[in-house]
Amino acid sequence: MRNQLKPVFLALAVGLLMAHPPAFAAPGEGVVTLEPRPATITPFATRGMMLDATRAGARIVAVGDRGVVLLSDDQGKSWRQARDVPTDATLNAVSFADERNGWAVGHWGVILRTGDGGETWSRQRLDTSEDRPLYSVHFLNAEHGVAVGLWSLLLRTRDGGTTWEDVALSPPPGDTRADRNLMRIFANHGGDLFIVGERGTVLHSSDRGLNWSYAATGYRGSFWSGTALADGTLLIGGLRGNLYRSTDNGASWSAAASNTHSSITDIVALKDKVLAVALDGVTLESSDGGAHFVARQREDRAALTTAIALDDTSSIIFSRTGIVSD
């Protein structure tokens, strides 16, 4: 049986997730389903594992373990927990189309929507019969979005998430079925979408996620992260410090010099540099568009999970144990 947890979770928090299992109910013999319950408000929310962060206008919105959603309106100086989140499932990713409209996805295939900048959330989707997680989500605008997850689960909406349709992927070259875990979706500045995943998977769509083509990188390990730079360069990263770079919109890829063996969990574009964060407290910086990186390791070796740019030169970094300094 294939593992249903995001590889980052395997490295960071198997014990944590097992210690806090979701609530179940057994309505009949042989039938086990999830009993949905809201996220718990806790004074320790900023110390929990955060897995993704994004902008909602000037606001920063971060999501993570136990359905926690954190909000900051002062560039990360202070944080508060969103009070109305209808799930305590781990939230893996968040995307905003503008300062008000956003979506978060996570375990049990949950999709949440907010129309007030993250203050309150409603549930658009939840599969109570099977924990088939969604690992990433990206909205091109307030109507068009794509979410991806376990075993090549790919969902697409054209109405802001009121309805979601399954998109059936063709098998990767050399395989007989499409069943790879899809870990991250991101867009370039022209609106093309890219997905990265396990076994070197890279997918590209130029029609808002309806049709997808595979790209070859020559790498067979898992990719967990990706971003597009202002000049169109694409960067993707994953296991054991592997970073790949494309300057032709994903048609071809070459390995970048990461100078680390720590697995890369996120990549962030700043004005004059690229920042990547990794497990073991490793941060990577590049000043040449991601061709070469300088690696540094924090003294605490905190497992870094995601990051977000504050301005042209600084960022906020998140970890297994909450918010850390950049």
Protein Blocks (a to p, Z undefined) as FASTA:
>chain_A
ZZfbdfklmmmmmmmmmmmccddddfbghiacdddddddddfklmmmccfbdcdehjbcc
dddehhiacddfegolaccddfbdcbfbdcfbdcdfblmbccdddehhiacddfehomac
cdfbdcfkbccddfbdcdfblmbccdddeehiacddfehomaccdddddddehiabdcbd
cfbdcddfkopacdddeehiacddfegolaccdddehiabdcfbdcddfkopacdddeeh
iacddfegomaccdddehpabdcfbdcddfkbccdddehhiacddfegomaccddddfkl
pacfbdcdfblmbccdddfeopadZZ
